Amino acid sequence: MEDSMDFIPSGISGDSPVVSCPSNYLLAQRLVSSQSVTTSPLVNSGSSILESTEFHDGLHANVVLANMSHFRDEKFMCDIEIEVEGITFTAHRYVLAAAIPYFHSMFASEMIESRQSRIAIQDIPAVAFQQLLDFAYTSRVHINGDNVQQLLYAASILQMDTVCGACQRFLTQYLTTANCLSIRQFAEQHNCVSLMSSVDDFAMEHFPELRVLPDFMRIPLGHLIDLLRSSDLKVNNEQEVICFL
């Protein structure tokens, strides 16, 4: 499948500036300390009442995120290593806890891993973990037909609901009579409720085409009965339903 998409949460821009660490930090500190601190108001209000204002830097969050990603690339202030399938990924504990619920639960618990600087993660493909770790630092993940199932599986384990949702929407867009039954089975195995519902809607809409496919007979009996009893089932005539019941 050649179609793909980049999942970027709303409100996040990919063109965020990266602020470098100042090399003259100590000099700046000396300059600040040498300045006298004034307590007199710069604006003399007199008898008039001045309104207050709140400044909001819309780029601040993007700059912080971009800097953290740059720090990871440079291995600057990294304090944890994650081993997946023999590959070691360096990261920041606070970023993992803030962006990936799986790690937040781990670090906030009394588990031995919460105190370790190196953690091994089982049952997740390294390629998918790399993509999700990149997402934690950049808010971007590339989804295509080759990686969507592994990505959805890994995101489900790491409890990254926004990525799970993006993967499920991607699969829903490309449902066909040839793949919908296998996708339904995958969705059920990983408790992807939204995807299961979308596949069921598709199956009821295309029931006449599905019933002649070899995979149709592999549908679990309980699931098949639910489809046949649905008022949304699209059939040519009622006799088709009676034959199955």
C-alpha positions as CSV (number, residue, x, y, z in Angstrom):
1,M,0.0,0.0,0.0
2,E,1.6,3.2,-1.2
3,D,-0.8,5.6,0.6
4,S,0.5,7.1,3.7
5,M,-0.1,10.0,6.1
6,D,1.8,12.1,8.7
7,F,-0.1,12.3,12.0
8,I,0.5,15.7,13.6
9,P,-1.8,16.7,16.6
10,S,-3.7,19.9,16.0
11,G,-2.0,23.1,17.1
12,I,1.5,21.7,16.6
13,S,3.8,23.2,13.9
14,G,6.7,21.3,12.4
15,D,8.8,24.4,11.8
16,S,9.6,25.2,15.4
17,P,12.9,27.0,16.0
18,V,15.6,25.4,18.1
19,V,17.2,27.6,20.8
20,S,20.9,26.8,21.4
21,C,22.3,26.7,24.9
22,P,24.3,30.0,25.5
23,S,28.0,29.5,25.7
24,N,28.4,32.7,27.7
25,Y,26.0,31.7,30.5
26,L,28.4,32.5,33.3
27,L,29.1,36.0,31.8
28,A,25.4,36.6,31.6
29,Q,24.9,35.6,35.2
30,R,27.7,38.1,36.3
31,L,26.1,40.9,34.3
32,V,22.7,40.2,35.9
33,S,24.2,40.1,39.4
34,S,26.0,43.4,38.8
35,Q,22.8,45.2,38.0
36,S,21.0,47.1,40.7
37,V,17.4,46.0,41.2
38,T,14.9,48.8,41.0
39,T,11.6,48.5,42.9
40,S,10.1,51.8,41.7
41,P,7.3,51.4,39.1
42,L,8.2,52.2,35.5
43,V,4.7,53.4,34.8
44,N,3.3,56.1,37.1
45,S,-0.4,55.4,37.1
46,G,-1.3,58.5,39.2
47,S,-5.0,58.3,40.0
48,S,-5.9,56.2,36.9
49,I,-6.3,52.4,37.1
50,L,-4.1,50.5,34.7
51,E,-5.4,47.2,33.3
52,S,-3.2,44.1,33.4
53,T,-2.3,41.9,30.5
54,E,-1.1,38.4,30.1
55,F,1.5,37.5,27.5
56,H,1.2,34.2,25.8
57,D,4.0,33.0,23.5
58,G,2.3,30.7,21.0
59,L,5.7,29.2,19.9
60,H,6.9,28.5,23.4
61,A,5.7,24.9,23.6
62,N,7.1,24.2,20.1
63,V,10.5,25.6,21.0
64,V,10.7,23.6,24.1
65,L,9.8,20.4,22.3
66,A,12.2,21.2,19.5
67,N,15.0,21.8,22.0
68,M,14.3,18.5,23.8
69,S,14.5,16.7,20.5
70,H,17.8,18.4,19.7
71,F,19.1,17.5,23.1
72,R,18.2,13.8,22.5
73,D,20.0,13.9,19.2
74,E,23.1,15.3,20.9
75,K,22.6,13.0,23.9
76,F,22.6,16.1,26.1
77,M,21.2,15.6,29.6
78,C,19.8,12.2,28.6
79,D,19.3,10.1,31.8
80,I,17.7,6.8,30.7
81,E,18.3,4.1,28.1
82,I,15.6,1.9,26.7
83,E,16.5,-1.5,25.1
84,V,14.2,-2.9,22.5
85,E,15.1,-6.0,20.5
86,G,18.8,-5.5,21.3
87,I,18.8,-1.8,20.2
88,T,19.4,0.9,22.8
89,F,17.5,4.2,22.7
90,T,18.7,7.1,24.7
91,A,16.1,9.5,26.1
92,H,15.0,11.8,28.9
93,R,13.0,10.3,31.7
94,Y,10.7,13.4,32.1
95,V,9.9,13.4,28.4
96,L,9.0,9.7,28.4
97,A,6.8,10.2,31.5
98,A,5.1,13.3,30.0
99,A,4.5,11.9,26.5
100,I,4.0,8.1,27.0
101,P,1.5,6.9,29.6
102,Y,3.2,3.5,29.8
103,F,6.4,5.1,31.2
104,H,4.5,7.6,33.4
105,S,2.8,4.6,35.1
106,M,6.2,2.8,35.4
107,F,8.1,5.7,36.8
108,A,5.4,6.7,39.3
109,S,5.1,3.2,40.7
110,E,7.2,1.2,43.1
111,M,8.5,-1.1,40.3
112,I,12.2,-1.7,40.2
113,E,12.3,-0.1,36.7
114,S,11.3,3.2,38.2
115,R,14.8,3.5,39.7
116,Q,16.8,2.0,36.9
117,S,18.7,4.0,34.3
118,R,18.4,1.2,31.7
119,I,15.2,-0.6,31.0
120,A,14.4,-3.4,28.6
121,I,11.0,-3.4,26.9
122,Q,9.6,-6.7,25.6
123,D,7.1,-7.6,22.8
124,I,7.4,-4.3,20.9
125,P,9.1,-4.1,17.5
126,A,12.2,-1.8,17.6
127,V,11.2,0.0,14.4
128,A,7.8,0.9,15.8
129,F,9.3,1.9,19.2
130,Q,11.7,4.2,17.3
131,Q,8.8,5.9,15.6
132,L,6.8,6.4,18.8
133,L,9.9,7.7,20.6
134,D,10.4,10.2,17.8
135,F,6.7,11.1,18.1
136,A,7.2,11.8,21.8
137,Y,9.8,14.4,20.9
138,T,8.4,15.8,17.7
139,S,4.6,15.2,17.7
140,R,5.0,13.6,14.3
141,V,4.7,10.1,13.1
142,H,4.6,8.7,9.5
143,I,1.8,6.1,8.9
144,N,1.7,3.9,5.8
145,G,0.4,0.5,4.8
146,D,3.6,-1.2,5.7
147,N,3.9,0.1,9.3
148,V,0.4,0.8,10.4
149,Q,-0.3,-2.5,12.1
150,Q,3.0,-2.7,14.0
151,L,2.6,1.0,14.9
152,L,-1.0,0.4,16.2
153,Y,0.1,-2.6,18.2
154,A,3.1,-0.8,19.8
155,A,1.1,2.3,20.5
156,S,-1.6,0.2,22.1
157,I,0.9,-1.3,24.5
158,L,2.4,2.1,25.3
159,Q,-1.1,3.5,25.8
160,M,-0.5,6.3,23.3
161,D,-4.2,6.9,22.5
162,T,-3.7,9.7,19.9
163,V,-1.4,7.5,17.8
164,C,-3.8,4.6,18.2
165,G,-6.6,6.7,16.9
166,A,-4.6,8.0,14.0
167,C,-3.7,4.4,13.0
168,Q,-7.3,3.3,13.3
169,R,-8.5,6.2,11.1
170,F,-5.9,5.3,8.5
171,L,-7.0,1.7,8.3
172,T,-10.6,2.8,8.1
173,Q,-9.9,4.9,5.1
174,Y,-8.5,2.0,3.2
175,L,-10.9,-0.8,4.0
176,T,-11.7,-3.2,1.2
177,T,-13.6,-6.4,0.9
178,A,-10.3,-8.1,0.6
179,N,-8.8,-6.8,3.8
180,C,-11.7,-5.9,6.1
181,L,-12.1,-9.3,7.7
182,S,-8.4,-9.7,8.6
183,I,-8.4,-6.1,9.9
184,R,-11.4,-6.9,12.0
185,Q,-9.6,-9.9,13.5
186,F,-6.6,-7.7,14.3
187,A,-8.7,-5.0,15.8
188,E,-10.5,-7.5,18.1
189,Q,-7.1,-9.0,19.2
190,H,-5.9,-5.6,20.3
191,N,-9.3,-4.2,21.6
192,C,-9.5,-1.4,19.0
193,V,-13.1,-0.7,19.6
194,S,-13.4,2.2,17.1
195,L,-11.8,0.2,14.3
196,M,-14.0,-2.8,15.0
197,S,-17.1,-0.6,14.7
198,S,-15.8,0.8,11.4
199,V,-15.1,-2.6,10.0
200,D,-18.5,-3.9,11.0
201,D,-20.2,-0.9,9.3
202,F,-18.2,-1.6,6.2
203,A,-19.0,-5.4,6.3
204,M,-22.8,-4.7,6.6
205,E,-22.6,-2.2,3.7
206,H,-20.7,-4.8,1.5
207,F,-22.3,-8.0,2.8
208,P,-23.2,-9.4,-0.6
209,E,-19.6,-9.2,-1.8
210,L,-18.2,-10.5,1.4
211,R,-20.3,-13.6,1.7
212,V,-18.8,-15.1,-1.5
213,L,-15.2,-14.8,-0.2
214,P,-13.3,-17.8,1.2
215,D,-12.5,-15.8,4.4
216,F,-16.2,-15.2,5.1
217,M,-16.6,-18.7,6.6
218,R,-13.9,-17.9,9.2
219,I,-15.9,-15.1,10.8
220,P,-16.7,-16.2,14.4
221,L,-20.2,-17.4,14.7
222,G,-21.2,-14.9,17.4
223,H,-19.9,-12.0,15.3
224,L,-21.6,-13.3,12.2
225,I,-25.0,-13.6,14.0
226,D,-24.6,-10.0,15.3
227,L,-24.1,-8.8,11.7
228,L,-27.0,-10.8,10.4
229,R,-29.3,-9.4,13.0
230,S,-28.4,-5.8,12.5
231,S,-30.9,-3.5,10.9
232,D,-28.1,-1.9,9.0
233,L,-27.3,-5.0,7.1
234,K,-27.4,-4.4,3.3
235,V,-28.7,-7.5,1.4
236,N,-30.5,-8.0,-1.8
237,N,-33.4,-9.8,-0.2
238,E,-34.3,-11.3,3.2
239,Q,-33.8,-14.8,1.9
240,E,-30.0,-14.3,2.1
241,V,-30.3,-13.7,5.8
242,I,-32.7,-16.6,6.3
243,C,-30.2,-18.9,4.7
244,F,-27.5,-18.1,7.3
245,L,-29.9,-18.1,10.3
